[in-house]
Amino acid sequence: VIYTSGTTGTPKGVKIQHAAICNLVRAESTIFQVTSRDKVFQGFSISFDASLEEIWLAFFAGAQLFVGSEDTLQSGSQMATFINENRITVFSTVPTLLSTITDDLPSDKKVILGGESCSMELVKKWSTPKCRMINTYGPTEATVIATFADCKPEKKVTIGRPVVNYSTYILDENQQMVPAGIAGELCIGGLS
C-alpha cells in the first residue's frame, strides 16, 4: 500500500502490486540515470508515494541517500544549505518548493519535478547545461509516475511520454482517441 499526498483531503492508501513498484524502480534507473557516485536528497514524507522514488532511486543505483531533517524541509534556504553542504546531485521535489530556493545548487546534476505543474520560469532558472531537469506526472494509482519529459528553456513544458510498460491515450467522452491538439481525458494503461 502506498499513499497519496492528501492534497484533496486525507491521504488514501492505494494497493499496488510488487511488480508495479519493481517496474517503477527499473524504469526510473533508465530515465534518471542515477549512478553509485550520486547523492540523492530524500525530502518527501515516507508516508507519501514520492518517497519511493527518492529512496529506491538511490538504493537501486547504490547511491548515497541523504535524509533531510524536519527543519531542513521547512525552508528553501535551509534546504539549499543542506543540499550544498552535502553536495547533493539528485533532487526530487515539487515546483512550489523549488521556487522557494533562491541559492544556487552547484552540485545538483538532476532536478526531478512532479506533483503539480511546472512553470517556464522554473525551467529557465534550473535547466542548464550542468543540470538536467525532468518533469514527471502520474497519480499514485499508476505507481508514483506514469510519464516524464526533459525540460528545456526553449521547449514548452509537457508531461511527456509514458515510462516503460505504460501507455497513455487522450480519449473523448465515448472513449475514442482524439486527434492531436484536441482536448480530452488522459487515460493511463500499464502496471498498477
N, C-alpha and C positions, 0 to 999 in steps of 0.2 A: 504494500500500500504506500503510495506517495501522495503528498498533499498539495493542493492548490495554494495560491498566495493568499486567498481570502479577500481580495480587493473588492469583491461584490458582496461581502458579508463574512461569515465564518468560514475558515478553510475547510475543505471537504476532502476526505480520503478517496483516492481512486485506485481501484485494483488494476495492477499492471503485471503482465506475465514476465517471468525472468528473462525469457528470450528477447522481449522488447527492450529491457534495460541493457542486456548484452549487446543488442544491435546498436543502441544509442552510444555506448562506450566505444565500440569498434568504429562506428561512423564518425564520431567526433575526433577520434585519433587521426583519421584520414583528413577530415575537414580542417581541423585546427593545427595539426602537425606539431603537437607538443612533444618535446624530447626529454630525456633524462637530465639535460642541462637547464631545463626551465624551472622557474619558481612560480607557483600558482597561488594566487590570493584566494582565500576562502572566506567570503563575507556574508553569504546568504545563510539564513537560519537552517539548521539541519532538518527542520520540520517542513521546509519548502522544497518543491521539486528541483529548483535551480541549483541547490546544493549538491545534488547528484552529479551535475555537470562539472562543478568545480572539483569535488573530491575524486571522482573516478577518472576524470581527465588527467589529474596528477598521478594517481596510483597506477593507472594502466601504462603510462609512459615512464614510470619510475622517477618522476619529477618530485621536487620538494613542494610540500603543501604548507602554506603559512596561514594560520587562522587568526583573523582579526578579533581584537577584544571588543567588548560592548562599547567602550569609549571610542575606539578607532572607528567604529561603524556609525557613530552619531554625527560626524562632521567631515565634510570634504577635505578640509585642511589637515585634520588628524589622520585621515585615511591616506592622503598624499604623502605625509611624513612617514607613515608605516611602510607604504609601498616603496618609497625611495630608500629608506634605511635598510630594508631587506632586499633591495634590488629585484623586486617582483617583475617577472617578464610576461605573465599572463593574468589579465584582469577581466573577470566576467561581472557585469553589472547591468543596472537599468539606466536608460538615458537620463532620467531625472537626477539620479545620484552622480553620474558622470558630469552633468552640467554644474554641479556644486564644486568641482575640483578646479581650482584656478592655477595651481602649481603645475610645472612641467613634470612629467614622469619619464625621465630619460632612459631608464632600464626597461620600460614596458615595450614589449615587441608585438603583443596582441591584445586588443580590446574586443571582448565578445559582449554584444548587447542583446537584450531580449526583454520581454515583458510589457513593453509599451513602444509607441512609435518614436523613431529616431529623426531628429531634425538635421537639415543640411548644415546648420551652424556647427553642430557637434562633429559632423563628418569633416568639415573644413578645418576644425581645430585638431582633431585626433588622428585622422587618417593621413599618415605621412609616409615617405619612403622607408622610414625606420620602424613604423608601427602599423601593422595590419589591423583593420577594423572590420569586424564581421557582425552583421545584423542577423538575428535568428528569430524565428516565430514558431509557436506551437502551443496548443493547450496541454495541460497536464495529461489529459486523456490520451494524447498522442505520444506520451513518454518524453516530456520536457520540451523537445523541439521537433519540428517536422520539416522546416525549411531553413535555408541560410543563403546569405548573399554577402559578398565583399563590398564594402562601402568605399567609394572613391569620390573626391571633391567634385569631379566633372560629371558624375553619374547620378541619376535620380535614385533615392533610397527606396529599395523594394524589400519584400520578404524573401525574394529569390526563388530558388529551385528546391525540390524535395531532397531530403537526406536519403542515404542508401536504404533501399527496401520500402520506401514510401512513395506515394503518388499524390498529386494534387489536381483538382479539377474545379473550374468555375462553372456552376450549374444554374439554370433558371428555375422558376417555381415548379416546372414539370420534370425536374432533374435531368434536363438535357444540357449538354455542353453549349456554352455561349461563344460567339466569335470573340477574337482578341479585341480588347478595349471596351467590351460591354460589361456592365455591372451584373453581378450575380452572387451566389453564395459559394464560399470556399468549402470544398469537401475534401477531406484527407483520408487516404487509404493506406493501410500498412499494418505493422505490428502494433498491438496495444496491450 
